[in-house]
Amino acid sequence: MMRPVWYRSLDATGRRAFWSSYSGLTIDAMNVQLYAFILPTLLAFWGLTPSGAGLLASAALISGAIGGWLAGSLSDRIGRIQVLRVTIIWVAASTLLCGFARDYDELLLARLIQGIGFGAEWAVGVVFMSEIAPSATRGRVLGTLQSAWAVGWGLAAATTGIAIALLPPDIGWRVVFFVALLPALLLFLVRKTMNESPAFAAERKRQAWHGIFSRDVWPSTLKGSMLATGMHGGYWAIATWWPTMLRVERGLTAADTGLHTAALIGGSLLGYALGAWLSDYAGRRATLSAFALGGIVIVLAATQFQLSATALLALTPVLGLFALGLYSTVGPALTELYPTSLRGSGLGFCYNVGRGLAGITPVAVGGSVASLGFSQAIGLYVAGSYALVLIATALMRETRGIDLLTTEGWESQGSNRTILAVGARSEV
């Protein structure tokens, strides 16, 4: 079978690193996404209010900001793979706590703990893989890596659907949190035998994490955080409330809701592939702008008009394409903003602080349901989030083609920084 160019560009070590990172992100996504699918059950079983349910969704995002920031900074000090061995165990153990929660307060605490590992796994995994991927195919490698999120999302939907159908509700929603324990333990054993990325192994300089706020670097940190906040804000408003909107407001059956969710996930897989390809061929900025603008148009069309169920189903995969296609490009865009000595700290901060700030959107949607309804609230908050992506992208410099291994340093030019790379010169 013919393998894609990006995969052939990886050697045996790179391919092993890719599948380790892909598996970790799949487990990560599955565990944190389970909540969206058990939410209708908890609304009925525990009598949650929309605001209370939104807070549970936001809890993991907010603590994820802390986890990603700390893990990214730690990975700059002790190494990427060292931190990744800890994160996968943290994700598995904290997810078990969710399943054992006896009431709202315990589930909220478990979600906060889960979020720390959730943020850490992605931040360090993407930095690790970005330093292994060749510069010419980095966008496609990291974009394909991001598709693990859709796989985990699909596994969460399937696991919850089976458990709720076969088991009593008060048991079924708990069982889903136990499924990924064994795969996580196996992945930990695989990572025990893996080595550091070449870029980190060659880097002798170690900088404190607050270097990302230095005079010459803070503009990149600000723009990267804006980008991540808008991207996450749009996605989490959709991921948290879309299934509930379909069931409660649209009156769809569980089977029809599952069909819409499958369409959303299917579209996201196409979005990952398209975003990965475009980021290498059209550049990071053009790809981010196109997907954000497309997301605004589609989400407003799907939520602000009284569409039939058939028309809504037709738009759903397109919404998934734009919402998740952004994630294909944000990984390379953020890693290319920083030198190796600050890459984990920079990406960890931008991506996860953006995720933490985006945690406001599930709560905001829940709080606006009474006055706006689910559809109107989702549409307005998603469109506003993607508008922030457009602003951040307009301020960013193109970084496609930077060689992270051979980058020699940063040269100051007024208030900007210029990365000097072999055969390429790209402003940050």
C-alpha positions in Angstrom: 0.0 0.0 0.0 1.3 3.4 -1.0 2.2 5.5 2.1 1.8 9.3 2.0 4.8 11.5 1.5 4.8 12.9 5.1 4.9 9.3 6.5 7.8 8.3 4.2 9.7 11.4 5.4 9.9 9.8 8.9 12.6 7.3 9.8 11.8 4.3 12.0 12.4 6.3 15.2 10.1 9.1 13.8 7.3 6.6 13.0 7.5 5.1 16.4 7.3 8.6 17.9 4.4 9.4 15.7 2.3 6.4 16.7 3.2 7.0 20.4 2.0 10.6 20.2 -1.1 9.6 18.1 -2.1 7.0 20.7 -1.6 9.4 23.6 -3.7 12.1 22.0 -6.4 9.5 21.1 -6.6 8.4 24.8 -6.5 12.0 25.9 -9.3 13.0 23.6 -11.5 10.1 24.4 -11.3 10.5 28.2 -12.0 14.2 28.2 -14.8 14.0 25.6 -16.8 11.4 27.4 -18.4 14.1 29.5 -20.2 15.7 26.5 -21.9 12.3 25.8 -22.9 11.5 29.4 -24.2 15.1 29.9 -27.8 14.4 28.8 -27.8 11.5 31.3 -26.4 13.6 34.1 -28.9 16.4 33.4 -31.7 14.0 34.0 -30.1 11.7 36.6 -28.5 14.5 38.8 -30.9 17.3 37.9 -28.1 19.6 36.8 -28.8 23.1 35.6 -27.3 24.2 32.2 -24.9 26.5 34.1 -23.8 23.8 36.4 -23.2 21.4 33.5 -21.3 24.1 31.7 -19.0 24.6 34.7 -18.2 20.8 34.7 -17.2 21.1 31.0 -15.1 24.2 31.6 -13.3 22.8 34.7 -11.1 20.5 32.6 -10.3 23.3 30.2 -9.3 25.8 32.9 -7.1 23.3 34.8 -5.8 22.2 31.5 -4.2 25.6 31.1 -2.2 25.0 34.3 -1.2 21.5 33.3 -0.1 22.4 29.8 1.9 25.4 31.0 3.6 23.5 33.7 4.3 20.4 31.6 5.6 22.5 28.7 8.0 24.4 31.0 9.1 21.2 32.6 9.8 19.6 29.2 12.2 22.4 28.4 14.1 21.5 31.6 14.1 17.7 31.8 13.0 16.5 28.3 9.9 15.8 26.3 9.6 12.1 26.7 10.3 12.2 30.4 7.2 14.4 30.9 5.1 12.3 28.5 5.6 9.2 30.6 4.0 11.0 33.5 1.2 12.6 31.6 -0.4 9.4 30.2 -0.6 7.9 33.7 -2.1 11.1 35.1 -4.8 11.2 32.4 -5.7 7.5 33.1 -5.8 7.9 36.9 -7.8 11.1 36.9 -10.3 9.7 34.5 -10.9 6.8 36.9 -11.7 9.4 39.6 -14.5 10.8 37.4 -16.1 7.4 37.2 -16.0 7.0 41.0 -17.5 10.4 41.7 -20.6 10.2 44.0 -22.0 13.7 43.5 -21.5 17.0 41.6 -18.7 18.3 43.8 -16.6 15.2 43.5 -17.1 15.1 39.8 -16.1 18.8 39.5 -12.9 18.0 41.5 -12.1 15.0 39.4 -12.6 17.0 36.2 -10.2 19.7 37.6 -7.5 17.0 38.2 -8.2 15.4 34.9 -7.7 18.7 33.1 -4.1 19.0 34.3 -3.1 15.8 32.5 -5.3 16.6 29.6 -3.5 19.9 28.9 0.0 18.4 29.5 -0.4 15.4 27.1 -1.2 17.6 24.1 1.3 20.4 24.8 4.4 18.2 25.2 3.3 15.6 22.6 3.1 18.2 19.8 6.4 19.8 20.7 8.0 16.3 20.8 6.7 15.4 17.4 7.4 18.8 15.8 11.1 18.4 16.7 11.2 15.1 15.0 9.2 15.9 11.8 11.2 17.3 8.8 10.5 21.0 8.1 9.1 20.3 4.6 6.4 18.0 5.9 5.9 19.3 9.5 2.4 20.7 8.8 1.2 17.4 7.4 2.8 15.3 10.2 1.3 17.5 13.0 -2.0 17.9 11.1 -2.4 14.1 10.8 -1.4 13.8 14.5 -4.3 16.1 15.4 -6.7 13.7 13.7 -6.2 11.5 16.8 -8.6 13.9 18.5 -11.4 12.9 16.1 -10.6 9.2 16.7 -10.8 9.7 20.4 -14.0 11.7 20.0 -15.5 8.9 18.0 -14.4 6.3 20.6 -16.0 8.4 23.3 -19.3 8.6 21.4 -19.3 4.8 20.7 -18.3 3.8 24.2 -21.0 6.0 25.8 -23.7 4.9 23.3 -23.0 1.2 24.1 -22.7 1.6 27.8 -25.9 3.7 28.2 -27.8 1.3 26.0 -26.7 -1.9 27.7 -26.4 -0.8 31.4 -28.6 1.1 33.8 -28.0 4.8 33.6 -26.5 5.1 37.0 -23.9 2.5 36.2 -23.4 3.1 32.4 -22.1 6.6 32.7 -19.5 5.5 35.2 -18.2 2.5 33.2 -17.2 4.7 30.3 -14.5 6.3 32.4 -12.8 3.0 33.0 -12.3 1.8 29.3 -9.0 3.6 28.5 -7.0 2.4 31.5 -5.3 -0.6 29.9 -4.3 1.2 26.7 -2.8 4.0 28.8 -0.7 1.6 30.8 0.5 -0.1 27.6 1.5 3.2 26.2 3.4 4.1 29.3 5.5 0.9 28.8 6.2 1.9 25.2 7.4 5.4 26.2 9.7 3.9 28.8 11.9 2.7 25.9 11.8 5.9 23.8 14.5 8.6 23.5 14.4 12.4 23.3 13.9 14.4 20.2 17.1 15.3 18.3 16.5 19.1 18.7 16.1 18.8 22.5 19.1 16.4 22.8 21.3 18.9 20.8 20.1 22.0 22.8 22.5 22.9 25.6 20.9 26.1 26.6 18.2 26.0 29.2 16.0 29.1 29.8 13.5 29.8 32.5 9.9 29.6 31.4 9.3 33.3 31.9 11.6 33.9 28.9 8.4 33.8 26.8 7.5 37.2 28.4 10.9 38.8 27.6 10.8 42.0 25.6 11.6 40.4 22.3 9.4 37.3 22.7 6.2 38.5 24.4 4.5 39.6 21.1 4.7 36.0 19.9 3.2 34.8 23.2 0.4 37.3 23.0 -0.6 36.4 19.4 -0.2 32.7 20.0 -2.5 33.0 23.1 -5.1 34.9 21.1 -5.0 32.3 18.4 -5.5 29.4 20.8 -8.2 31.1 22.7 -10.3 31.7 19.7 -9.8 28.3 18.2 -10.6 26.5 21.5 -13.5 28.8 22.3 -15.3 27.9 19.1 -14.6 24.2 19.3 -15.6 23.7 23.0 -18.9 25.6 22.6 -19.7 23.1 19.8 -18.3 20.0 21.4 -20.0 20.6 24.8 -23.5 21.7 23.8 -24.1 20.4 20.3 -25.4 16.9 21.3 -27.6 18.5 24.0 -28.9 21.1 21.6 -30.0 18.3 19.2 -31.7 16.3 22.0 -33.3 19.1 24.0 -34.0 21.9 21.6 -34.4 20.0 18.3 -36.1 17.0 19.8 -34.0 14.4 18.0 -33.8 10.8 19.1 -30.6 9.3 20.5 -30.1 7.5 17.2 -30.5 10.7 15.2 -28.2 12.6 17.6 -25.6 9.9 17.1 -25.9 10.3 13.3 -25.3 14.0 13.6 -22.4 13.4 15.9 -20.9 10.9 13.4 -21.3 13.5 10.6 -19.5 16.1 12.7 -16.6 13.7 13.5 -16.4 12.6 9.9 -16.2 16.2 8.7 -13.5 16.8 11.3 -11.3 14.0 9.9 -11.5 15.6 6.5 -10.7 19.0 8.1 -7.6 17.6 9.7 -6.4 16.2 6.4 -7.2 19.4 4.4 -5.7 21.7 7.0 -2.5 19.6 7.3 -2.0 19.7 3.5 -2.8 23.4 3.1 -0.6 24.5 6.0 2.5 23.1 4.1 1.4 24.3 0.7 -0.4 27.6 1.3 1.2 28.5 4.6 0.1 28.7 8.3 -1.6 32.2 8.1 -3.7 31.6 5.0 -4.9 28.2 6.2 -5.9 29.5 9.7 -7.7 32.5 8.2 -9.6 30.4 5.6 -10.8 27.9 8.2 -11.8 30.5 10.8 -13.8 32.5 8.2 -15.5 29.3 6.9 -16.3 28.3 10.5 -18.1 31.6 11.1 -20.2 31.3 8.0 -21.2 27.7 8.6 -22.0 27.9 12.3 -24.2 31.0 11.8 -26.0 29.3 8.9 -26.6 26.2 11.1 -27.7 28.0 14.2 -29.3 31.3 13.3 -31.8 29.9 10.8 -34.7 27.5 11.3 -33.2 24.6 9.2 -34.8 21.3 8.8 -33.1 18.3 10.4 -31.9 17.2 6.9 -30.4 20.6 6.1 -28.7 20.7 9.5 -27.3 17.3 9.0 -25.9 18.4 5.6 -24.1 21.4 7.2 -22.8 19.4 10.2 -19.8 17.7 8.5 -18.8 21.1 7.0 -18.8 22.6 10.5 -16.7 19.8 11.7 -14.2 20.3 8.8 -13.6 24.0 9.7 -13.7 23.7 13.5 -11.2 20.9 13.7 -9.2 21.8 10.6 -7.9 24.7 12.6 -6.2 22.3 14.9 -4.1 20.9 12.1 -2.3 24.2 11.6 -2.1 25.6 15.2 0.5 22.9 16.2 3.2 23.9 13.7 2.3 27.6 13.9 2.9 27.7 17.7 6.0 25.5 17.8 7.6 27.6 15.1 7.2 30.8 17.1 9.9 29.8 19.7 13.5 28.5 19.8 14.1 25.0 21.2 15.0 26.3 24.7 11.5 28.0 25.0 9.4 25.8 22.7 7.7 23.7 25.4 7.1 26.7 27.6 5.8 28.8 24.8 3.5 26.3 23.2 2.4 25.0 26.6 1.5 28.5 27.7 -0.2 29.7 24.5 -2.2 26.6 23.7 -3.4 25.9 27.2 -3.9 29.4 28.5 -6.0 29.8 25.4 -7.8 26.6 26.3 -8.3 27.9 29.8 -9.7 31.2 28.7 -11.9 29.3 26.2 -13.4 27.5 29.1 -15.5 30.5 29.5 -17.5 29.7 26.4 -19.2 26.5 27.7 -20.2 28.4 30.8 -21.3 31.4 28.8 -23.4 29.3 26.4 -25.1 27.5 29.4 -25.8 30.8 31.1 -27.3 32.2 27.9 -29.6 29.3 27.1 -32.6 30.8 29.1 -32.6 34.0 27.1 -31.3 32.9 23.7 -31.9 29.2 23.4 -29.2 26.6 22.6 -28.8 27.3 18.9 -28.6 31.1 19.1 -26.1 31.0 22.0 -23.9 28.4 20.4 -23.8 30.3 17.1 -23.0 33.7 18.6 -20.2 32.5 20.9 -18.6 30.3 18.2 -18.6 33.1 15.6 -17.1 35.5 18.2 -14.4 33.0 19.0 -13.4 32.5 15.3 -13.3 36.2 14.8 -10.6 36.3 17.4 -8.7 33.7 15.3 -8.9 36.0 12.3 -7.5 39.0 14.3 -4.6 36.9 15.7 -3.7 35.5 12.3 -3.7 38.9 10.8 -1.0 40.0 13.3 1.1 36.9 13.0 4.1 36.4 10.6 4.4 33.4 8.3 6.7 30.7 9.7 6.4 27.8 7.2 9.7 26.1 6.4 11.6 26.8 9.5 14.1 24.1 10.4 13.8 23.5 14.2 16.9 21.5 14.4 19.3 23.8 12.5 17.9 27.1 13.7 20.9 29.1 14.8 19.3 31.8 16.8 17.1 34.9 16.9 18.2 38.2 15.5 16.5 41.4 16.8 15.1 43.8 14.2 13.5 46.7 16.1 10.5 45.3 18.0 10.4 42.0 15.9 12.4 38.8 16.1 13.8 37.1 13.0 14.5 33.4 13.1 17.6 32.4 11.1 17.3 28.9 9.7 19.3 27.1 7.1 17.9 28.0 3.7 15.0 30.0 5.2 14.4 33.3 7.0 11.0 33.9 8.5 9.9 36.6 10.9 8.0 35.7 14.0 
